């Protein structure tokens, strides 16, 4: 799955990350998501969420609450930008 960095959704997501987090980071990752299937169906998407992939899908998987709250702020900002 690859998304054009100039697509409207990516531009809004980058704007939301800058507003809430003070910066942005876009790049490739080495894990699978359902994003490719959504894109193939014509649904614009990005992969974004709290946590660190190094802590995901392990016996002691966790996400810090502060990261969840920051991600929620980014989600709220992108919704606000879409309105």
C-alpha positions as CSV (number, residue, x, y, z in Angstrom):
1,X,0.0,0.0,0.0
2,X,1.3,3.4,-1.0
3,X,-0.5,6.7,-0.7
4,X,0.4,9.9,-2.6
5,X,1.8,12.4,-0.2
6,X,-0.1,15.1,-2.1
7,X,-3.5,13.4,-1.8
8,X,-6.1,15.5,0.0
9,X,-6.4,13.0,2.9
10,X,-2.7,12.9,3.4
11,X,-2.4,16.7,3.3
12,X,-5.1,17.0,6.0
13,X,-3.5,14.3,8.1
14,X,-0.1,16.0,7.9
15,X,-1.7,19.4,8.8
16,X,-3.5,17.8,11.8
17,X,-0.2,16.2,13.0
18,X,1.6,19.5,12.7
19,X,-1.2,21.3,14.6
20,X,-1.4,18.8,17.4
21,X,2.1,17.2,17.6
22,X,4.2,20.0,16.3
23,X,5.5,17.9,13.4
24,X,4.9,15.0,11.1
25,X,6.6,11.9,9.9
26,X,5.6,10.1,6.7
27,X,7.3,7.0,5.5
28,X,7.2,3.4,4.7
29,X,6.8,0.7,7.3
30,X,7.4,-3.1,7.2
31,X,4.1,-4.5,8.5
32,X,0.7,-5.3,7.0
33,X,-2.6,-3.4,7.4
34,X,-6.0,-3.5,5.7
35,X,-5.2,-0.1,4.1
36,X,-4.3,-1.8,0.8
37,X,-7.7,-3.4,0.5
38,X,-9.4,-0.1,1.3
39,X,-7.3,1.7,-1.3
40,X,-8.0,-1.0,-3.9
41,X,-11.7,-0.4,-3.2
42,X,-11.2,3.3,-3.9
43,X,-11.4,4.5,-0.3
44,X,-8.7,7.0,0.6
45,X,-6.8,6.0,3.7
46,X,-3.7,6.6,5.8
47,X,-2.1,4.4,8.5
48,X,-1.9,6.3,11.8
49,X,-2.3,5.5,15.4
50,X,-0.7,5.6,18.9
51,X,2.0,3.3,20.1
52,X,5.2,1.8,18.8
53,X,5.3,-1.1,16.4
54,X,8.1,-2.6,18.5
55,X,5.6,-3.1,21.4
56,X,2.8,-4.4,19.2
57,X,1.7,-8.0,19.0
58,X,4.0,-9.2,21.7
59,X,3.4,-11.0,25.0
60,X,3.6,-7.7,26.7
61,X,1.9,-5.5,24.2
62,X,0.9,-2.0,25.4
63,X,0.2,1.6,24.4
64,X,0.9,4.4,26.8
65,X,-2.3,6.3,27.7
66,X,-0.6,9.6,26.8
67,X,-0.1,8.4,23.3
68,X,-3.8,7.3,23.0
69,X,-4.9,10.8,24.1
70,X,-2.5,12.5,21.6
71,X,-3.8,10.3,18.8
72,X,-7.4,11.2,19.8
73,X,-6.4,14.9,19.5
74,X,-5.1,14.3,16.0
75,X,-8.3,12.4,15.0
76,X,-10.4,15.3,16.3
77,X,-8.2,17.9,14.5
78,X,-8.5,16.0,11.2
79,X,-12.3,15.9,11.6
80,X,-12.3,19.6,12.4
81,X,-10.3,20.2,9.2
82,X,-12.8,18.2,7.1
83,X,-15.7,20.2,8.3
